[in-house]
Amino acid sequence: MTHVEIKYSDNLTFNTQDIFDDVEGIINQKDASAGVCKSRAYPCSEYKHTHILITISLLTKPHRDEQFTLELSAELEHAIKRHLKQSLYFSLNIEYSGAYYTTNVHQVDGDG
């Protein structure tokens, strides 16, 4: 299960949903086994210097090697920056799960 987190100074103006959709589309285009991206955005009202940090968390898989990660990073950076219309400090981190990471779906009977 992929996770996307965007942390940014709240003086930036962009559509987080558009970035979420682009990121999910690129990841799934490069790796159809990725599935949906659980995405969250965290604007920050207290900051020094206008900035954005995007963290992509993926499960460790044999085909997600260095070449895969470098290509994914370049594609994501290009796509995300198309949405940013202001000067800022930009950071993108792709990280992989550790050996003891647990991910699944918890469903409750009768819940929506």
C-alpha positions as CSV (number, residue, x, y, z in Angstrom):
1,M,0.0,0.0,0.0
2,T,1.4,3.3,-1.1
3,H,1.2,6.4,1.1
4,V,1.7,10.0,-0.1
5,E,2.3,12.9,2.4
6,I,2.6,16.5,1.4
7,K,3.9,18.9,4.0
8,Y,4.0,22.5,3.0
9,S,4.1,26.1,4.1
10,D,0.5,27.4,3.9
11,N,1.5,30.4,1.7
12,L,1.6,28.1,-1.3
13,T,-1.4,27.8,-3.5
14,F,-2.0,24.5,-5.4
15,N,-4.6,21.8,-5.6
16,T,-3.6,18.9,-3.5
17,Q,-6.1,16.5,-5.1
18,D,-4.6,17.1,-8.5
19,I,-1.1,16.3,-7.2
20,F,-2.5,13.2,-5.4
21,D,-4.1,12.0,-8.7
22,D,-1.0,12.6,-10.7
23,V,1.3,10.8,-8.2
24,E,-1.1,7.8,-8.0
25,G,-1.3,7.7,-11.8
26,I,2.4,7.8,-12.3
27,I,3.1,5.1,-9.6
28,N,0.5,2.8,-11.0
29,Q,1.7,3.4,-14.6
30,K,5.2,2.3,-13.5
31,D,4.0,-0.5,-11.2
32,A,0.5,-1.9,-11.7
33,S,0.8,-3.8,-8.4
34,A,1.0,-0.5,-6.4
35,G,-2.8,-0.1,-6.0
36,V,-4.4,3.0,-4.4
37,C,-2.4,5.7,-2.7
38,K,-3.5,6.8,0.7
39,S,-2.8,10.5,0.5
40,R,-2.6,13.3,3.0
41,A,-1.7,16.9,3.0
42,Y,-0.4,19.0,5.9
43,P,-0.3,22.7,5.5
44,C,1.8,24.5,8.1
45,S,1.1,28.0,9.3
46,E,4.4,28.4,11.2
47,Y,7.5,28.0,8.9
48,K,10.7,29.7,7.8
49,H,11.0,29.9,4.0
50,T,8.4,28.8,1.5
51,H,8.8,25.0,1.0
52,I,7.2,21.7,0.2
53,L,8.1,18.2,1.2
54,I,6.5,15.2,-0.5
55,T,7.1,11.8,1.0
56,I,6.2,8.6,-1.0
57,S,6.2,5.4,1.0
58,L,6.2,2.1,-0.9
59,L,6.3,-1.5,0.1
60,T,9.7,-3.2,-0.6
61,K,9.5,-5.4,-3.7
62,P,12.3,-6.9,-5.7
63,H,11.5,-4.9,-8.9
64,R,11.5,-1.6,-7.0
65,D,15.3,-1.3,-7.3
66,E,17.6,1.7,-7.7
67,Q,16.8,2.2,-11.4
68,F,13.0,2.0,-10.7
69,T,13.3,4.5,-7.8
70,L,15.5,7.0,-9.8
71,E,13.0,7.0,-12.8
72,L,10.0,7.2,-10.5
73,S,11.6,10.2,-8.6
74,A,12.3,12.1,-11.8
75,E,8.8,11.5,-13.2
76,L,7.1,12.5,-9.9
77,E,9.3,15.7,-9.5
78,H,8.4,16.8,-13.0
79,A,4.7,16.2,-12.6
80,I,4.4,17.8,-9.2
81,K,6.4,20.9,-10.2
82,R,3.8,21.5,-13.0
83,H,1.3,22.3,-10.2
84,L,3.6,24.7,-8.4
85,K,3.3,28.3,-9.6
86,Q,5.4,30.0,-6.9
87,S,9.1,29.9,-6.1
88,L,9.9,27.5,-3.2
89,Y,12.3,25.0,-1.7
90,F,11.3,21.6,-3.1
91,S,12.0,18.2,-1.5
92,L,10.8,14.7,-2.6
93,N,11.6,11.6,-0.7
94,I,10.8,8.0,-1.8
95,E,11.1,5.5,1.0
96,Y,10.5,1.8,1.3
97,S,8.9,-0.2,4.1
98,G,11.0,-2.1,6.7
99,A,10.8,-5.8,7.3
100,Y,8.2,-5.5,10.1
101,Y,5.8,-3.1,8.4
102,T,2.2,-4.3,8.5
103,T,-0.4,-3.1,6.1
104,N,-3.9,-4.4,5.4
105,V,-7.6,-3.3,5.5
106,H,-9.5,-3.3,8.7
107,Q,-13.3,-3.6,8.0
108,V,-16.1,-3.4,10.6
109,D,-19.4,-5.2,9.9
110,G,-22.2,-2.7,9.1
111,D,-19.8,0.2,8.5
112,G,-20.7,2.1,5.3
